[in-house]
Amino acid sequence: MSRRRPWVFSFVVFSTFTFLLWTFLNGYHHRLEPFKEALHESLPPSKGTFDGAWNFTRDAGNLLMTDAHCDAAFPDLFKDIDRAVKSREYHHITVGELDKTPHIGGYIRGLVYDQQLYVISAGNAVNSRTFATLLAMHRAIVTSPEPLPNIEFIFVADDLAPGDALWAYSRQEEDEKVWLMPDFGYWSWPEPKIGAYNEVQMKATARDEAVPWKKKKNKLVWRGASLKAEVRAQLVNESRGYEWEDVKIFVWQDEVDGKSSDALTMDQHCEYKYVAHTEGVSYSSRLQNLQNCNSVVVSHKLKWIQHHHHLMVSSGPDQNFVETAANFSDLAPKMQHLLENDAEAERIAQNNIKTFREHYLTKAAETCYWRKLIRGWAKVSFEPEFTEKVKGKRVWRGLPVESFVLERRMDWDYH
């Protein structure tokens, strides 16, 4: 057996040490540049099990869909994003447009940079809607199996969203520059005790199992505050006196004080075959909650558009709701037709469940929509700056969303 030469051993040790040192320094160098685009290439591939065909039981909670998966799973979901992108194809969004947006209640100017969500500035009236929207967006970003582009944006977490180049919960037909984002209620709506959206869907499913179609009340139900909305008064007037109506306006404070007991939990609505929907100050968050019941949604012609409204079908074999005139003037004959054609009504209710609760209003769909919104905005917007110069120094623009949500403010003192 030959004897190992000392110089060979020394050479192997030196080479190994040199390689390890080079690897460490190279890795450290990259950590000093956390916003390099090259890092995106090292993201792991999706571990989702989506096979190209939507399966509600398997896919409803899948947050790891790629962009291609999202297109295959939700081919009809992104219509309003496509519209918004096309409208700015030859007139891109500028920093100046964002600067002109007034700082009203629910105002957030944010930044997505290197897969992280930052809050650059916030309006004075930051509320639960604001945090719900930020958390939903954050979830979509951190679970993305593919890199998302860097963007700077503004959203308004309020019923009414003034301005042009911003994100809002709803818009009217003429608001072509407004981009639609998912409603805050898809995260949670705690004030009226509706709760997390996943909770809404679980309770609605359980209620439908306990009260199948044949056992549901053969009535039209609606509960709500007046909000001085004319259409709500019209619903009350057009349904008054009929055996099929269970329509009541209530005062929230009376419910709190125990002076009345007209309020219903969201899943209690599922005990009725027919559930009415009306708009309020603008749109109403009631709709996406009612669409979780195996019931027929009866709605007036809507003036305000949400991101999923185009999926509502008012006639034909795929009909999933019943539409009345804008003032409910034809409510009575439409209700009479439903009452006389129970099999047709049940089919509409089942289409409602198939389209919304079991497909387009799932967590997977919402997550896909957020990512598609970010990608769409990036196509027609500017490349944002992560830092700015303050007193001669380069500093971060904004605050990581994790800190903003916990402190609920942009600045605080150290104690």
C-alpha positions in Angstrom: 0.0 0.0 0.0 1.5 3.3 -1.1 2.0 6.1 1.3 -0.1 9.3 0.8 2.2 12.3 0.1 1.9 15.2 2.5 1.7 17.8 -0.2 -1.3 16.1 -1.8 -3.2 16.2 1.5 -2.3 19.9 2.0 -3.5 20.7 -1.5 -6.9 19.1 -1.0 -7.4 20.9 2.3 -6.4 24.3 0.8 -8.7 23.8 -2.2 -11.7 22.8 -0.1 -11.2 25.8 2.2 -10.9 28.1 -0.7 -14.1 26.8 -2.3 -16.0 27.1 1.0 -14.7 30.6 1.6 -15.7 31.7 -1.9 -19.2 30.2 -1.5 -19.7 32.0 1.8 -18.5 35.4 0.5 -20.6 35.1 -2.6 -23.7 34.3 -0.6 -23.0 37.1 1.8 -22.5 39.5 -1.1 -26.0 38.6 -2.4 -27.5 39.1 1.0 -26.3 42.6 0.9 -28.4 43.2 -2.2 -31.8 41.8 -1.2 -33.7 43.4 -4.0 -31.7 42.0 -7.0 -34.0 40.5 -9.6 -31.7 37.5 -9.8 -33.1 36.2 -6.5 -36.4 35.6 -8.2 -34.9 32.8 -10.3 -34.1 30.8 -7.1 -37.7 30.6 -6.0 -38.9 26.9 -5.7 -41.4 25.6 -8.2 -45.1 25.3 -7.2 -46.0 22.4 -5.0 -49.7 22.7 -5.8 -51.5 19.7 -7.2 -53.7 21.4 -9.7 -54.0 19.3 -12.8 -55.7 21.7 -15.1 -59.3 20.9 -14.3 -61.1 22.6 -11.4 -62.0 20.3 -8.5 -63.7 22.2 -5.7 -63.0 19.7 -3.0 -59.3 19.6 -3.8 -58.6 23.1 -5.1 -60.8 25.5 -3.1 -58.0 26.3 -0.7 -55.0 26.0 -3.0 -53.0 29.1 -2.7 -50.0 27.8 -4.7 -51.4 28.1 -8.2 -49.1 29.4 -10.9 -50.4 32.0 -13.3 -51.1 29.3 -15.9 -53.0 27.3 -13.2 -55.1 30.4 -12.4 -56.0 30.9 -16.0 -57.1 27.3 -16.3 -59.0 27.2 -13.1 -60.8 30.6 -13.4 -61.0 31.4 -17.1 -63.8 33.9 -16.6 -62.6 35.7 -13.5 -60.2 38.4 -14.8 -62.5 40.2 -17.2 -62.3 43.6 -15.4 -58.5 43.4 -15.1 -58.3 42.8 -18.8 -60.6 45.8 -19.4 -58.5 48.0 -17.2 -55.2 47.0 -18.8 -56.6 47.6 -22.3 -57.8 51.1 -21.3 -54.3 52.1 -20.3 -52.4 50.3 -23.1 -51.4 53.5 -24.8 -51.6 55.8 -21.8 -49.6 54.4 -19.0 -50.1 55.2 -15.3 -47.6 57.8 -14.0 -46.3 58.8 -10.6 -48.0 62.1 -11.1 -51.4 60.4 -11.3 -50.9 58.7 -8.0 -49.7 62.0 -6.4 -53.0 63.7 -7.3 -55.1 61.2 -5.5 -56.7 62.8 -2.4 -55.8 61.3 1.0 -59.4 60.4 2.1 -60.5 57.7 4.5 -59.2 54.3 3.7 -56.4 55.7 1.5 -53.3 53.5 1.2 -50.3 54.1 -1.0 -48.4 50.9 -1.3 -45.4 49.2 -2.9 -44.8 45.6 -3.9 -41.0 45.1 -4.1 -39.1 41.9 -4.3 -42.1 39.8 -3.1 -42.7 42.1 -0.1 -45.6 44.4 0.5 -44.9 47.9 1.9 -47.1 50.8 3.0 -45.7 54.1 1.8 -48.4 56.4 3.2 -51.9 56.1 4.8 -54.9 58.3 5.3 -56.2 59.3 8.7 -59.2 57.0 8.8 -57.4 53.7 8.7 -60.0 51.0 9.7 -60.6 47.2 9.6 -61.4 47.3 5.9 -57.9 48.7 5.3 -56.2 46.0 7.3 -58.3 43.2 5.8 -57.3 44.3 2.3 -53.6 44.6 3.1 -53.7 41.1 4.8 -55.4 39.5 1.8 -53.0 41.1 -0.6 -50.0 40.1 1.6 -51.3 36.5 1.6 -51.5 36.4 -2.2 -47.9 37.7 -2.5 -46.1 35.5 0.0 -47.8 32.3 -1.2 -47.0 33.0 -4.9 -45.0 30.2 -6.4 -43.8 32.6 -9.1 -42.2 36.0 -8.8 -44.5 39.0 -9.0 -43.5 42.3 -10.6 -42.6 45.4 -8.6 -45.4 47.9 -8.5 -46.5 51.1 -6.8 -50.3 51.6 -6.3 -53.1 53.3 -4.4 -56.2 51.7 -3.0 -59.2 53.2 -1.2 -60.9 51.1 1.4 -64.2 53.1 1.3 -67.6 52.8 -0.3 -66.7 55.7 -2.6 -63.3 56.1 -4.3 -62.5 59.5 -5.8 -59.8 59.7 -8.3 -58.8 57.8 -11.4 -55.7 55.6 -11.2 -56.5 53.6 -8.1 -57.9 50.4 -6.8 -61.4 50.2 -5.3 -64.0 47.7 -4.2 -66.5 48.9 -6.8 -67.0 51.3 -9.7 -69.7 52.5 -12.0 -69.6 51.9 -15.7 -68.1 55.3 -16.5 -65.3 54.9 -14.0 -63.0 53.3 -16.6 -59.7 54.3 -14.9 -60.7 52.6 -11.6 -59.3 49.0 -11.1 -61.4 46.6 -9.1 -59.9 44.7 -6.2 -61.6 42.0 -4.1 -63.9 43.3 -1.3 -62.5 43.5 2.2 -65.1 40.9 3.3 -63.2 38.1 1.6 -60.8 38.4 4.5 -63.2 39.4 7.3 -66.2 41.7 8.1 -66.2 41.8 11.9 -68.4 44.8 12.7 -71.8 43.2 11.9 -70.5 39.9 13.2 -70.3 38.3 9.8 -66.7 37.3 10.5 -64.1 35.7 8.3 -65.2 34.7 4.8 -64.1 31.1 5.3 -66.3 31.1 8.4 -69.2 32.4 6.3 -68.8 29.7 3.8 -68.5 26.9 6.4 -71.6 28.1 8.2 -73.6 28.5 5.0 -72.7 25.0 3.9 -73.6 23.5 7.3 -77.0 25.4 7.2 -77.7 24.2 3.7 -77.0 20.6 4.8 -79.3 21.0 7.8 -82.0 22.8 5.8 -82.2 21.3 2.2 -84.2 23.0 -0.5 -87.5 21.3 0.2 -87.4 22.4 3.9 -86.4 26.1 3.2 -88.9 28.8 3.9 -90.8 29.7 0.8 -90.3 33.4 1.3 -88.1 36.3 0.2 -85.9 37.5 3.1 -84.0 40.8 3.5 -82.7 42.6 6.5 -80.7 45.8 6.6 -80.3 49.4 7.7 -82.0 52.1 5.7 -78.8 54.1 4.9 -81.3 56.5 3.4 -80.9 54.5 0.2 -84.0 54.9 -2.0 -83.7 51.4 -3.5 -84.0 49.8 0.0 -87.2 51.7 0.6 -88.4 50.6 -2.8 -87.8 46.9 -1.9 -89.9 47.3 1.2 -92.7 49.0 -0.7 -92.8 46.6 -3.5 -92.9 43.5 -1.3 -95.3 44.8 1.4 -98.5 42.8 1.8 -97.5 39.6 0.1 -97.4 36.3 1.8 -94.0 35.5 0.4 -92.2 38.5 2.0 -90.0 38.7 5.1 -88.4 42.1 4.4 -87.5 44.4 7.2 -85.5 47.6 7.7 -83.9 47.8 11.2 -81.9 50.2 13.3 -78.5 48.7 14.4 -78.6 50.5 17.7 -82.0 49.0 18.5 -80.5 45.6 17.9 -77.6 46.4 20.2 -79.9 47.7 22.9 -82.2 44.7 22.7 -85.2 46.8 21.6 -85.7 44.5 18.5 -84.6 41.1 17.2 -85.0 41.5 13.5 -81.3 40.9 12.6 -80.3 37.6 11.1 -76.9 35.9 11.0 -75.7 35.5 7.5 -76.2 31.7 7.6 -79.8 32.1 8.8 -80.5 33.7 5.4 -79.8 30.2 4.0 -83.0 28.9 5.6 -84.9 30.8 2.9 -85.4 29.9 -0.7 -85.1 33.5 -1.8 -82.7 36.1 -0.6 -82.9 39.7 -1.7 -79.9 42.0 -2.4 -79.8 45.8 -2.6 -77.1 48.3 -3.0 -76.4 50.8 -0.2 -74.3 54.0 -0.2 -72.7 52.5 -3.3 -72.3 48.7 -3.7 -73.1 46.4 -0.8 -70.8 43.7 0.7 -74.0 41.6 1.4 -73.9 40.1 -2.1 -70.9 37.8 -1.9 -72.2 36.5 1.4 -75.6 35.7 0.1 -74.0 33.9 -2.9 -72.9 31.2 -0.4 -76.4 30.1 0.2 -78.2 27.4 -1.8 -80.9 30.0 -2.4 -82.1 32.2 -5.2 -80.5 35.6 -5.1 -83.0 38.3 -6.1 -81.4 41.6 -7.0 -82.4 44.8 -8.7 -80.3 45.9 -11.7 -77.0 47.0 -10.1 -75.4 50.4 -10.7 -72.1 49.5 -9.0 -69.8 46.8 -10.4 -67.6 44.5 -8.3 -64.8 42.3 -9.6 -67.1 39.2 -9.9 -70.4 40.8 -11.1 -69.9 39.8 -14.7 -70.2 36.1 -13.6 -73.9 36.8 -12.6 -76.2 35.3 -15.3 -79.9 36.4 -15.3 -81.4 34.1 -17.9 -80.8 30.8 -19.7 -79.6 27.4 -18.6 -76.7 28.9 -16.6 -78.9 31.4 -14.8 -77.6 31.9 -11.2 -79.7 34.8 -9.9 -83.0 36.7 -10.7 -82.7 40.3 -11.8 -85.6 42.8 -11.3 -86.0 46.4 -12.5 -83.7 49.0 -10.9 -86.6 50.0 -8.6 -88.0 46.5 -7.9 -91.2 47.5 -9.8 -91.5 44.0 -11.3 -90.6 42.1 -8.1 -94.1 40.7 -7.5 -94.6 39.0 -10.9 -91.1 37.6 -10.8 -91.6 36.2 -7.3 -94.9 34.7 -8.4 -93.2 33.0 -11.3 -90.6 31.5 -9.0 -93.2 30.3 -6.5 -95.1 28.6 -9.3 -92.0 26.9 -10.7 -90.1 25.4 -7.8 -87.9 23.2 -10.0 -86.7 26.1 -12.0 -86.0 28.1 -8.8 -84.0 25.2 -7.3 -81.9 25.0 -10.5 -81.1 28.7 -10.3 -80.0 28.2 -6.6 -77.8 25.3 -7.5 -76.2 27.3 -10.3 -75.5 30.0 -7.8 -73.6 27.5 -5.5 -71.8 26.0 -8.4 -70.6 29.3 -9.8 -69.8 31.1 -6.6 -69.4 29.2 -3.4 -67.8 26.2 -5.1 -65.7 28.1 -7.7 -65.2 31.8 -8.2 -65.6 32.9 -4.6 -63.0 30.5 -3.1 -59.7 31.4 -1.5 -57.9 30.0 -4.5 -59.9 32.3 -6.8 -59.3 35.4 -4.6 -55.6 34.7 -4.4 -55.3 34.3 -8.2 -57.2 37.6 -8.7 -54.8 39.6 -6.5 -51.8 38.2 -8.4 -53.4 38.9 -11.7 -54.2 42.4 -10.6 -50.6 43.0 -9.6 -49.3 41.7 -13.0 -51.9 43.6 -15.0 -51.1 46.9 -13.2 -47.4 46.3 -13.8 -48.0 46.0 -17.6 -49.2 49.6 -17.9 -47.5 51.3 -15.0 -44.0 52.7 -14.0 -41.2 50.8 -12.4 -41.2 52.0 -8.7 -38.2 53.1 -6.7 -37.5 51.3 -3.4 -35.5 54.1 -1.8 -35.6 57.8 -1.7 -33.1 60.5 -0.7 -33.9 62.1 2.7 -31.4 64.6 4.2 -28.6 63.4 1.9 -29.2 59.7 2.7 -30.9 56.9 0.8 -33.7 55.4 2.9 -36.5 52.9 2.4 -39.8 54.2 1.1 -42.5 52.9 3.3 -43.0 50.3 6.1 -43.3 46.6 5.8 -46.9 45.6 6.0 -46.3 43.3 9.0 -45.2 46.3 11.1 -47.9 48.6 9.8 -50.7 46.2 10.7 -49.4 45.7 14.2 -48.8 49.3 15.0 -51.6 50.7 12.8 -49.5 53.8 12.0 -46.5 54.8 9.9 -44.4 56.3 12.7 -44.0 55.7 16.4 -41.6 56.6 19.2 -39.1 54.1 20.7 -39.6 53.5 24.5 
